[in-house]
Amino acid sequence: MSDLPEIYKEIGQPVIIGGSMESGSYLLVGVSSGDQTFYSTAHGSGRSMSRHAAKKRFRGKQLQQDMEARGIYVRTTSFAGLAEEAGAAYKDITDVIQAAADAGISKPVVRFTPVGNVKG
């Protein structure tokens, strides 16, 4: 990866790692040892529950009400579709970010908290 601009070798390439629509996301920066992972890192928190299992466990309308009570604006065309994206269907984003940092493949810069979600 020697064709990367020098600036990225010094401060690292920025990357956003998505969590769930409830937990938010993180902005991270690559590290100088990025060549060990081909200048790559995680691309999301990853699911801990299948979409089918999430739809059986969560109710979209209730999820929307709960999120809006926490200040997260939600619009959806399908409550079943919303249920399959419930935050509990994903791994804890903080754990994923900490694992990436502990592995030395990226460094967290800032956490983004959700203010709104649109699920089509």
Backbone as CSV, one residue per row, in Angstrom:
resi,resn,N_x,N_y,N_z,CA_x,CA_y,CA_z,C_x,C_y,C_z
1,MET,0.821,-1.193,0.000,0.000,0.000,0.000,0.863,1.255,0.000
2,SER,1.989,1.195,-0.613,2.893,2.349,-0.608,2.374,3.486,-1.462
3,ASP,1.311,3.264,-2.247,0.765,4.324,-3.081,-0.194,5.244,-2.325
4,LEU,-0.389,5.007,-1.022,-1.224,5.901,-0.224,-0.533,7.242,-0.054
5,PRO,-1.302,8.331,-0.085,-0.702,9.644,0.170,-0.040,9.667,1.550
6,GLU,1.062,10.378,1.661,1.821,10.438,2.918,0.961,10.876,4.101
7,ILE,0.027,11.801,3.877,-0.791,12.301,4.978,-1.559,11.169,5.647
8,TYR,-2.032,10.173,4.879,-2.777,9.061,5.453,-1.865,8.131,6.240
9,LYS,-0.608,8.064,5.848,0.347,7.234,6.585,0.656,7.861,7.940
10,GLU,0.560,9.180,8.025,0.879,9.874,9.274,-0.309,9.898,10.231
11,ILE,-1.493,10.296,9.738,-2.642,10.436,10.636,-3.700,9.363,10.426
12,GLY,-3.641,8.667,9.328,-4.591,7.591,9.078,-5.833,8.041,8.337
13,GLN,-6.383,7.115,7.605,-7.596,7.342,6.827,-8.804,7.367,7.763
14,PRO,-9.676,8.352,7.657,-10.879,8.343,8.502,-11.855,7.265,8.032
15,VAL,-12.592,6.704,8.975,-13.580,5.680,8.651,-14.738,5.793,9.643
16,ILE,-15.941,5.621,9.138,-17.114,5.586,10.003,-17.526,4.126,10.157
17,ILE,-17.677,3.698,11.411,-18.139,2.342,11.691,-19.546,2.454,12.267
18,GLY,-20.477,1.890,11.545,-21.872,1.971,11.945,-22.231,0.987,13.040
19,GLY,-23.057,1.442,13.942,-23.621,0.575,14.977,-25.040,0.257,14.568
20,SER,-25.967,0.483,15.447,-27.374,0.271,15.126,-28.080,1.620,15.070
21,MET,-29.334,1.600,14.642,-30.097,2.847,14.583,-30.384,3.388,15.976
22,GLU,-30.153,2.582,16.990,-30.356,3.029,18.368,-29.060,3.438,19.049
23,SER,-27.960,2.758,18.727,-26.702,3.001,19.446,-25.823,4.067,18.819
24,GLY,-26.001,4.335,17.544,-25.159,5.314,16.878,-23.951,4.680,16.221
25,SER,-22.989,5.514,15.856,-21.815,5.100,15.108,-20.582,5.806,15.652
26,TYR,-19.425,5.433,15.122,-18.164,6.049,15.520,-17.377,6.506,14.307
27,LEU,-16.641,7.583,14.495,-15.629,8.002,13.537,-14.304,7.532,14.105
28,LEU,-13.543,6.813,13.293,-12.230,6.344,13.696,-11.193,6.851,12.709
29,VAL,-9.949,6.705,13.081,-8.857,7.057,12.195,-7.911,5.866,12.135
30,GLY,-7.376,5.633,10.942,-6.425,4.548,10.771,-5.133,4.845,11.515
31,VAL,-4.327,3.829,11.681,-3.069,3.961,12.409,-1.895,3.677,11.481
32,SER,-0.716,4.101,11.900,0.466,3.960,11.045,0.805,2.498,10.765
33,SER,0.386,1.595,11.643,0.643,0.168,11.417,-0.450,-0.474,10.568
34,GLY,-1.237,0.332,9.873,-2.350,-0.163,9.072,-1.965,-1.138,7.992
35,ASP,-0.708,-1.120,7.570,-0.281,-2.054,6.524,-0.439,-3.510,6.981
36,GLN,-0.462,-3.741,8.290,-0.617,-5.095,8.812,-2.026,-5.642,8.554
37,THR,-2.992,-4.747,8.351,-4.368,-5.172,8.060,-4.807,-4.662,6.687
38,PHE,-3.833,-4.388,5.817,-4.102,-3.881,4.477,-4.910,-2.586,4.526
39,TYR,-4.641,-1.771,5.538,-5.313,-0.479,5.760,-6.833,-0.646,5.800
40,SER,-7.278,-1.681,6.498,-8.700,-1.972,6.613,-9.062,-2.118,8.086
41,THR,-10.336,-1.958,8.387,-10.834,-2.157,9.744,-12.257,-2.687,9.652
42,ALA,-12.909,-2.829,10.777,-14.306,-3.270,10.776,-15.149,-2.275,9.990
43,HIS,-16.252,-2.718,9.427,-17.130,-1.802,8.685,-18.488,-1.628,9.360
44,GLY,-18.677,-2.258,10.492,-19.933,-2.110,11.228,-19.899,-2.972,12.476
45,SER,-20.906,-2.815,13.298,-20.912,-3.574,14.544,-21.236,-5.043,14.313
46,GLY,-21.987,-5.357,13.284,-22.340,-6.744,12.991,-23.574,-7.188,13.763
47,ARG,-24.323,-8.060,13.161,-25.549,-8.555,13.776,-25.237,-9.631,14.808
48,SER,-26.019,-9.643,15.868,-25.937,-10.724,16.847,-27.210,-11.568,16.798
49,MET,-28.150,-11.152,15.953,-29.443,-11.831,15.831,-29.878,-11.733,14.366
50,SER,-30.447,-12.794,13.843,-30.916,-12.762,12.462,-32.096,-11.797,12.322
51,ARG,-32.337,-11.364,11.112,-33.488,-10.485,10.847,-34.791,-11.189,11.231
52,HIS,-34.877,-12.461,10.895,-36.080,-13.243,11.214,-36.306,-13.292,12.728
53,ALA,-35.247,-13.568,13.479,-35.364,-13.640,14.943,-35.737,-12.267,15.520
54,ALA,-35.173,-11.206,14.967,-35.483,-9.856,15.453,-36.949,-9.514,15.216
55,LYS,-37.475,-9.892,14.044,-38.883,-9.617,13.757,-39.813,-10.384,14.695
56,LYS,-39.384,-11.560,15.139,-40.196,-12.333,16.081,-40.119,-11.740,17.492
57,ARG,-38.971,-11.171,17.836,-38.760,-10.687,19.207,-39.252,-9.263,19.443
58,PHE,-39.133,-8.392,18.433,-39.450,-6.972,18.611,-40.669,-6.580,17.801
59,ARG,-41.368,-5.575,18.258,-42.520,-5.004,17.567,-42.132,-3.617,17.090
60,GLY,-42.225,-3.407,15.788,-41.787,-2.167,15.183,-42.450,-0.920,15.732
61,LYS,-43.749,-0.970,15.911,-44.467,0.212,16.414,-43.980,0.576,17.816
62,GLN,-43.810,-0.437,18.685,-43.313,-0.187,20.037,-41.875,0.335,19.993
63,LEU,-41.062,-0.227,19.109,-39.679,0.221,18.951,-39.643,1.690,18.528
64,GLN,-40.500,2.061,17.593,-40.574,3.450,17.160,-40.941,4.364,18.328
65,GLN,-41.935,3.971,19.111,-42.353,4.780,20.257,-41.227,4.899,21.289
66,ASP,-40.547,3.791,21.559,-39.448,3.802,22.527,-38.308,4.713,22.061
67,MET,-37.973,4.630,20.777,-36.891,5.454,20.244,-37.269,6.934,20.281
68,GLU,-38.494,7.237,19.899,-38.925,8.630,19.901,-38.982,9.182,21.328
69,ALA,-39.295,8.339,22.316,-39.283,8.763,23.714,-37.856,9.111,24.160
70,ARG,-36.852,8.507,23.502,-35.449,8.807,23.807,-34.894,9.922,22.912
71,GLY,-35.776,10.549,22.123,-35.344,11.663,21.298,-34.810,11.288,19.934
72,ILE,-35.062,10.059,19.479,-34.624,9.606,18.154,-35.833,9.596,17.229
73,TYR,-35.872,10.515,16.278,-36.969,10.640,15.318,-36.948,9.436,14.375
74,VAL,-38.090,8.785,14.173,-38.156,7.571,13.353,-39.280,7.671,12.336
75,ARG,-38.949,7.326,11.095,-39.961,7.187,10.054,-39.696,5.875,9.336
76,THR,-40.764,5.115,9.114,-40.618,3.821,8.457,-41.818,3.552,7.562
77,THR,-41.605,2.735,6.557,-42.708,2.298,5.700,-43.200,0.921,6.138
78,SER,-42.454,0.296,7.057,-42.804,-1.053,7.483,-42.347,-1.273,8.925
79,PHE,-43.290,-1.555,9.813,-42.918,-1.833,11.193,-42.142,-3.143,11.308
80,ALA,-42.425,-4.113,10.437,-41.656,-5.363,10.433,-40.205,-5.072,10.042
81,GLY,-40.029,-4.212,9.057,-38.680,-3.818,8.635,-37.938,-3.079,9.731
82,LEU,-38.660,-2.261,10.472,-38.055,-1.535,11.590,-37.641,-2.518,12.688
83,ALA,-38.496,-3.487,12.983,-38.208,-4.466,14.035,-36.935,-5.251,13.741
84,GLU,-36.698,-5.583,12.476,-35.507,-6.378,12.152,-34.216,-5.580,12.315
85,GLU,-34.320,-4.265,12.460,-33.150,-3.411,12.667,-33.016,-2.943,14.113
86,ALA,-33.753,-3.545,15.035,-33.687,-3.156,16.451,-32.247,-3.185,16.947
87,GLY,-31.922,-2.254,17.806,-30.564,-2.158,18.325,-30.056,-3.433,18.964
88,ALA,-30.929,-4.149,19.646,-30.529,-5.389,20.319,-30.193,-6.511,19.335
89,ALA,-30.491,-6.317,18.060,-30.153,-7.315,17.047,-28.703,-7.178,16.585
90,TYR,-27.994,-6.180,17.118,-26.608,-5.916,16.735,-25.674,-6.055,17.927
91,LYS,-24.407,-6.322,17.638,-23.388,-6.357,18.682,-23.245,-4.961,19.277
92,ASP,-22.783,-4.884,20.489,-22.557,-3.610,21.155,-21.441,-2.852,20.424
93,ILE,-21.767,-1.698,19.872,-20.805,-0.933,19.075,-19.584,-0.526,19.899
94,THR,-19.774,-0.232,21.171,-18.646,0.157,22.018,-17.649,-0.991,22.146
95,ASP,-18.140,-2.218,22.279,-17.263,-3.388,22.357,-16.497,-3.586,21.050
96,VAL,-17.171,-3.395,19.922,-16.528,-3.558,18.613,-15.425,-2.516,18.431
97,ILE,-15.713,-1.273,18.788,-14.725,-0.197,18.654,-13.543,-0.449,19.575
98,GLN,-13.830,-0.885,20.795,-12.748,-1.166,21.746,-11.861,-2.304,21.234
99,ALA,-12.465,-3.315,20.635,-11.693,-4.435,20.081,-10.778,-3.963,18.956
100,ALA,-11.282,-3.085,18.087,-10.456,-2.548,17.003,-9.304,-1.715,17.569
101,ALA,-9.592,-0.922,18.585,-8.540,-0.105,19.210,-7.518,-0.990,19.920
102,ASP,-8.005,-1.992,20.657,-7.101,-2.898,21.366,-6.223,-3.693,20.407
103,ALA,-6.765,-4.017,19.236,-6.000,-4.748,18.225,-4.992,-3.842,17.518
104,GLY,-5.127,-2.541,17.729,-4.193,-1.600,17.120,-4.436,-1.353,15.642
105,ILE,-5.683,-1.534,15.182,-5.952,-1.336,13.758,-6.669,-0.026,13.446
106,SER,-7.178,0.641,14.455,-7.778,1.963,14.276,-7.981,2.591,15.648
107,LYS,-8.141,3.914,15.639,-8.343,4.643,16.889,-9.650,5.416,16.826
108,PRO,-10.475,5.320,17.879,-11.728,6.084,17.896,-11.460,7.577,18.059
109,VAL,-12.253,8.374,17.350,-12.144,9.826,17.430,-13.368,10.391,18.142
110,VAL,-14.561,9.999,17.672,-15.790,10.542,18.246,-16.944,9.561,18.019
111,ARG,-17.887,9.575,18.949,-19.090,8.758,18.809,-20.232,9.651,18.342
112,PHE,-20.980,9.166,17.360,-22.159,9.868,16.871,-23.391,9.233,17.519
113,THR,-24.263,10.065,18.035,-25.509,9.542,18.601,-26.637,9.818,17.630
114,PRO,-27.546,8.879,17.483,-28.623,9.042,16.505,-29.633,10.103,16.934
115,VAL,-30.089,10.877,15.962,-31.144,11.843,16.182,-32.349,11.527,15.292
116,GLY,-32.123,10.721,14.268,-33.211,10.371,13.373,-32.872,9.162,12.527
117,ASN,-33.889,8.428,12.138,-33.727,7.244,11.295,-34.872,7.177,10.309
118,VAL,-34.537,6.773,9.093,-35.533,6.527,8.060,-35.312,5.105,7.589
119,LYS,-36.319,4.286,7.701,-36.236,2.887,7.271,-37.267,2.672,6.182
120,GLY,-36.797,2.352,4.988,-37.698,2.163,3.847,-38.125,0.756,3.656
